[in-house]
Amino acid sequence: MSDIEIAQQAKMEEISSLAQQHLSLDPLQLDSYGRYKAKISLDVMSDLADKADGKLILVTAVSPTPAGEGKTTTTIGLSDALNRIGKKSMVCVREPSMGPCFGMKGGAAGGGYAQVVPMEDINLHFTGDLHAIGAAHNLLAAMIDNHIHHGNTLDLDVRKITWGRVMDMNDRALRQINVGLGGTANGFPREDGFDIVVASEVMAIFCLSNSLKELKQRLGNILIGYSRDGTARLAKDLKAHGAMAALLKDALKPNLVQTLENNLAFVHGGPFANIAHGCNSVIATKMALKMTDYVVTEAGFGADLGAEKFIDIKCRKAGIKPDVAVIVATVKALKYHGGVDVQDLAKEDLTALERGMSNLKRHLNNLQQHFNLPCVVAINHFDQDSDAEINLIQTTVESYGAKAVVAKHWAQGGAGAEDLAHTVLEALDKNNQECQFLYSDNDSLWDKMSAVAKKIYGASEIVADKKVLAKIAKFSETHGHIPVCMAKTPYSFSGDQTLRGAVSGHVITIRDVRLSRGAEFMVALCGDIMTMPGLPKHPAGEQIDLSDDGTISGLF
């Protein structure tokens, strides 16, 4: 059966009943969105303030490949397995963007028998959070042009407006546009463009805020552009942040759903890790840590992007740190990194697998050496995997100072990940060290980018042209203390997505930088990375359909 068919046969329980049974939540603390989805009141956090935090398990992966790795699936399967062996565990994952759902990736609620449900709702409109984020972002964009139209008392330079527009769909035709055409009634013509919602600074602010008060403050600090004398202009100068916060009031409450095994999960916030910081909301993670003994969360794409940003941005801002990392790998993915073509990945090839292990080794070493994290490798199992291939991975990983465990959660649910759960618990029991950041707040912005590129990507250097260097210097004057968010292809350690394995000695080109003043980090655009993806030649939307009785098919 397909993932969506498995999800549609799930026997879900009332979310209010699960919340009361497992989290001791009163129904009045929930805002129900039907029978199987709910938002939890932010007031719950004050009731949990005196409770100790549980253990935080970070799930990351090797560099992604066309074969797929199953990071979200593993996150869900591991949490289900922990619950099966008598531990109290919750999942914290991101909300999917509809752009990839209708584009190339498909759904993002897990797969097989390790999913969060209701799968169709989660992958489509869900509780409306992404729509609210898009509306708040575009409200600010509209207020900027309206301000200019009605006299421009802030003296905004229309050539230096840094705030664009967003939508939650892949549409390359909107990357660069002209607005204000059609005469004086429509404002002043200027260049503009669209990013995808998950790349919006509003999304980052949403995911990093601990409260409505902090949310509103951060929104007010968004940089919208500069006046003609070079003065920075902020969202609060337009008095836009209050209305933006009002649009996000309900969205900020974490979304509570369940797995196929009726274990509770938070699905909240959804920044991409290749163009944003790639983690679910701080509020959801912190709430889960107070409610349960173990929280299993994922960070987007490979460990070079998602895990690095999870630690250096989210953990730095939230005051939390992971206790152990799980690196998801598959035999197919490692053979792909060893040079095997996609159509040949099902064939046993120990030589290619051994070459591809370099990618896993780089990620493993980065987490162990640069972040001081104990690691477990989860081999997400496929039926075509040979015993010899599995043995090679396990033996090699052992020589790297870690343990690799076969996990069959896709086919067997939590039962298939019990060995992984026990191994993770063993790693937690043995761990007496604390996760560390890659760089210090006091390092320069250039040195922070260089540290990520050299230590994590294996690059020899970073370069930028004079225009970009001038922007970095300007940002450094007032915001040199903030972390950096590297926007880079997820498919390679380099800026070239075709270079597989563990390429080293390459040069990372910083094409542009953006100051996310409200989110408090600087985005560095590397190579040809785009903040508005395009659809492939045959988008996934071609396969999605709706039957006469209202049943969705082809979503994943």
N, C-alpha and C positions, 0 to 999 in steps of 0.2 A: 504494500500500500504506500501511497505518497504521504508526505508529512501532513498535508492538510486533511487527508482521509483519516489518518490516525487521530488527529486532533478532533475531528468532527465526531468520532466515536467515543470520545472521552466522557466519563461519568463525573461531571463536575459537581462539587458541593456548593451550597450557598456560601458566598464569601463572608457574610456577616457571622454565620455559624462557625466557620473556620477561625475567624479572627477572635471570636469570643473563646473558643475552645483552646486555641494554641497560644494566643497572645493576651488573653484576659481583657480584651477590649470591649467596652460597652458599645452597643449598636449606635448610641448617640455620638460616639467619636468617629463614626464612619459616614461619609457621603456616598451613598450607593449609586452606581451607574448600571442599573439592572441587577440581576441576581448574582453575577459572577465577577463584577469589577467594583472597586470602591476606592475612594480617597480617604486617607487618614488625617484627622485634624492635627494641625501643627501644635496645638496645646498639649498633645500627648507627650511631647519632648520634655516639658516641665515636670510631668509626673514621673518621668524616667531618669531625671537628672542624677539621682543618688545611686543608680544601678551601675555596676561595673561593666565595662565593655567586654564583649566576647572576642574571640580570635578572628582576625581578618585574613582570608585566603584569597590571594590574587591569581586569577587565571589569565594567562597570556599564551602566546603561541610563536611558532617559527614564522618566518616571512611568508605571507599568504601566497597561494598558488591557485591555478584554475581548478585543481583537484579538490580544493576545499580542505579545511583543517578541523572544523567543528568546535570552535572555541566556546560559543554560547551553549551548544549542546553539551559539552563537557562540564561547563559551569553548572548547568541544571542537573545533569546526571550525578555529579559529585555531591551536590547538596541533597538530592534524593537519597543517595547512598548513605550519607551521614545520618540522615533521619532513620533509615532502615536499620542501622546498627545501634540505634538508641541515643543518638546525639540530637540536640535541638539546633537546627540549622535553617537559614533562610538564604534565598538567592537575591542578589541585587544586580540587575542588568539594565541596559539602556532601552529607550523606546526606539523602534525602527522608524526610519524616514521612508516616506512613500516613493521618493525618487528611485532608490535602489530596488524597492519592491517591484516597480514597474519597469525597471531598467535591466541590470545585468545580474545583480546578486540574488534577487528573490526575497523571501521572507527572512525575518531575523528574530524568531521566537524559539530557536532551538530546532531540533529535528528528530525524526524517528520517535522513540519512546522516551525521549528526554526533551520535553517541550513545556513552555508556559502557555496557558490557555485562558480565555478563548483566543485561539491563534489568529483567526481572521480579524477580529476586532483590534488586537494588539498591532498587527501589521498594517492596518488601514487607519481609520480615524481615532481609534482607541477612546480616550477621554477628552480629546481635543487639545492636549497640551501643545503640540507642535503648531496647531492653528493659532493658539493664543500667542505663542512666541513670535510667529510670523506677523500677526496683527500688531503686536507691540512694536516690533522693529519697523514695520511700514508706517505706523502712526507717526513715529519720529521722522521718517523720511518725508511724509506728507507735510508735517509741521515745519520742516526746514524750507521746503519750496514755498509754502504759504507765507512764511515769514519774509522771504525774499520778495515775493509778489506784493506784499503790503508795506513796502518801504524799507525793509532790511536795516532796522535800527542797530543790529549787531554788526553791520558792515561786513557781512560774510562775503568772502571772495568766492564767487561761483566756480572758479578754477581750482579751488583748494578745499572743496567739500569732500570729506572722507567717508561719509555715511551713505551707503547705497540702499538697495532694496533686496528683498528675499522672497523666495517661494519654495514650497516643499515638493518640488518636482525637478527632475533633470531636464534642463532646457537651454542648450548651448546658444540658441539664437538670442537669448537675453543677457549674455555675459557683458556685452558692451552695447549701450543704446543711447539715443538722444531723447531727452524729455523736454517738456515745455513748448512743443511745436504747436502751430495753429493760431498764432496771434496773441495779442496782449492779454486776452481774458484767461489764457492758459499758463501764464507765468513767463519766466525767462528761459529761453533755450539753453541747455547745458548738457554735458556728457554725464552719463550715469551708468548703472549696471546692476545686475542681479547676482547674488550668491544663493546657494541652497540654504534653507532655514538652519540646518544643523551646523553651518559655518558661521552663523550670526553671533556677534558678541553677546546679544541678548540671551542666546542659548547658554553660552559660557557663564554669564552672570547668574542665570537661573540655576545652573548646576553647582555653582560655587557659593551660593548664598545660604546662610544659616537661618534666616528669618525674613519676614516681610520688611522689617526695618532696614536690614542690610541690603535686601533686593532693591528697595527704592533708592537707597544711598548710592549703590553701585550704578544703577541706571542713570542717575543724575550726573555721574562722573564720566559718562560716555563722551568721547571726543567726536564732534560732528564735523569739524573743519577749522579753518582759520580765517580771521578777519584780514582785510587788506594790509594792515600793519603787522601781521604775523602773530596776533594774539590768538591763543587756543580758545575755541568756543565749545561749550559743553551742552549736553542735553538739558541740564538744569537751567542754563541761560535762556532756553526757550520755554521753561516751565512745563516740559513734556514728561518728566519722570513720574509724576504722580499718576497721570492717566495711564502710562505704560504699566506701572505697578498694579493699577486697578484691573487691567486686562489679565494680569498674571496671578491675581489673588488666589483663585481656586487651583490653577495649574501647579502652584508651588507645593500643594499637598501631595505626598507620595501616593502612587497608584499601587494598590494591593490586588494581586491575582493569585493563581495557584498553578502548580505543575500538574502533569498528568497523574501524578501519584498523590494529589491533593495536599501537597506541602506548599506553604505560603511563599510568595515571591514579590519583591518590589520591582516594578518596571517603570523607571522614572528618569527623564532627561535623555538626550540623545546626540551629543556632539560627535562628529566623525573624528577618528584619531589621525587620519592623514592630513586633514586641514584644520582641525581644532584639537581640544585636549582629550577627547575620546573616553570619558568616564560618565557613569550615571551620577545622579545628584548627591551632593554632600549630605543633604537632609535625609534622604533615603538610607544611605550607608550608615550614618550615625544612629538613626532610629533603629535600624536592624541590629546594630552592635549592642544596643541597650536591651533589645527584646529577646535575643537568642545567644547561644554560646558560640556559634560559628556562623560567620557570614561569608558566603562565596560570591565574589564579584569578578567581573571581567573588565579588561581594558582593551580597546579596539586594536585590530590588526596585530602585527608582530610585536615582540617585546621592545624592539628598537623605537617604536612609536608609542603604542598604548601604555606599556608598563613604564617607560621613561616619563611620560607625561602624568601618569597616575601618581607616581612618586614625587616628581619634581614640581608639579603644579598642584594637583588635588590634595595630596597628603601635606604638602607644605602649607597650603592655605587652610586646610581643615583641622590640622593638628592630630592626624591619625597616621598610622603606618601599618603596612601589611606584615603579617607574622611568617608567612611562607608563600612561595610562588609555585604555581603549577604551569608548566610549559606544555602546550598541546602540540603534538606532532603526529603525522601519519606516514606510513611507509611510502605512499604515493607522493606526498609532498616532498619528502626527502629525496626520492628518486628524481623528481622534477628538478630540484636544486642541484642534483648530480648530472643534469643535462638530458634526461629522457624526455622525449616528446609526449604530449598529453595522451595521444592514442595508444601509446605503448606502456603506460604506467601500471597496468594490471599484470604485466609480465615480470617474473622474478629477475632481478638484476642487482646482484650484490655489489658489483663494482661501482655502479652508479649510486647505489645507496650509500656506500662508504664515502664517495665524493660529496654527496649531499649532506652528510652528517656535519660538514663544516658549518652549515647554516645554524643547525641546532647548537653546535658547540659555541658559536659566537654569542648567541642569545643566552645560553646557560652561563657562560663565563661573565657576560655583562652583569647579569643579575647577582651572581655569586660574588664577583670581585668588586664591581663598582657600586652596587647597592647593598652588599652585605646580606643578601637574602638566601636562606636555605631553599632549595628547589627540588621538585619532583617532576619527572617527565611523564606525561600521560600519552600513551600510544593509542590514539583513537582508532579502533580496529575496523578493518574492512575484510570481507570474506576472502578476497583475493590475496591477502597478505600471507606469505609463506612462513613457516616456522623458522627457516634459516634467516629470513629478513628480520623477524622479530628478535631472534637471538642476537643478531649483529647489533641492533639498536641497543638492546639491554646491556650487552657486554661493553660496548663503546661508551655508553652513558656512565656506566659504573667506573670506567677509567677516568671519566671527567669529575668524579667525586659526587655523583648523584645516583638516583635510582629511577629506572624506567619501568612503568607498570602498564600492562595491557588493560584497556578499558573497553567494555562492550555495551555501554549505556545506550547507544543509538538503537541497538536491537533488543536489549533486555531491560532498559530503564535503570533505575537505581541499583537493582541486583547486579547488573553488569559492571558497576563501578565500585563495588564494595572493597575490592583489593586496593583500588586507588585511594579510597577513603581511609583505610587502615594505614596505608603508607604515608598519607598526608598527616595523620594524627601522630605517627611515629616521628615525623620530621618536626612537628610542633613541640612534642615532648623533649626532643633533643636540643631544640633551639634556645640558646642563651645569649643571643646577640640581637642587636637592634638595627633595623633597616636605616640606611644613610642616604643622603641626597648626593647627587652627582656633582653639584657645584654649590658655592656659597652665595648668599644674597649679596655679599659685598663684591663679588666678581663683576667685572664689566659685562655689558650685554654682549659684546663681541667675544669675550672669553667664555661666556656661557654657551653661546652657539658653537664656538670652537670645541668646547669640552664634549658636547653632544656628538658633534661630527667626528672628532678624532677618537674618543673613547668608546662610543657606542656604535658608530657607523664604520669605524676603521679607516676614515678618510685621512689624507695627508695634510689637508688644509681647507679652509673656507675662503672664498673670494667674493667680492662685490664691487660694482662700479662706483664712481664718485658720487653719483646721485643717491644711491642707497647708503653709502657710507655717511653722507651728510645727514640723512634722516636718522640713522642710528645715533650719530653724535648729538642730534637735537633731542631725541628721546632720552639719551643718557643723562642730559643735564638735570632732568626732573624725575626720571623714572628708571635710573640705572639699577635700582635694587630689585626690580621685578624679575620673575622667571621668564624663560623664552619657550615659545610653542612652535616647534619646527613643523612646517607644512611641507611634506615630502612624499614622494611615491611610496606606498607601503610594500611594493613588490620586490624591492632590492635594498641592500644597505647603501647603495649609491643613489644618485639622482636619476639614473637610467634604469627604468623598470625591466629592461631585457637582461640585465646582468644578474645572474642567479648565484646561489651559493653564499659565500662569505667574501665578497670582493673587498679588497683593501688597497690603500695607497691612492685612492681616487680623490678628486677635488669636488667639493660641494659648493655650488654657486648659489649665493643668496640673491635672488632676482628682485625681491622687494621686501619691505617690512611694514607692518601695520601695528599701531599702538592700540591695544585693547585696554583703554584706560580704566574702564569700569570693572572689567574682569581682572585687571591688574596683571597682565602679561603682554609680551610682545610677540606677535606672529611673524615668523620668518618664512617667506615663500621661497622654496628651493626648486631649482630647475624649472620644469614646465608644468608644475602642479596647478590644477584649476580648482577654484572655490565654487564653481558651478559645474557639476559633471554633465556629460552628455549621455544620450541614450545610445546603445549599441545598434548595429544594423538590424538585428532582430530582437527588439526589447521583450522582456518577460511579459509585458502587458499584452502581447499578442496571444499568449496562452491562457490568460485569466478570463474567466467567463462567469456568467450568472444564469442558473437554470430558471425555469418558469416558477418553481416553488421557492426560489430565493436562496438556493444553495450555491456557494462560491466554489469554483474549481480552478486549478492551475496556479494558485498563489505560490505554492512551494511544494 
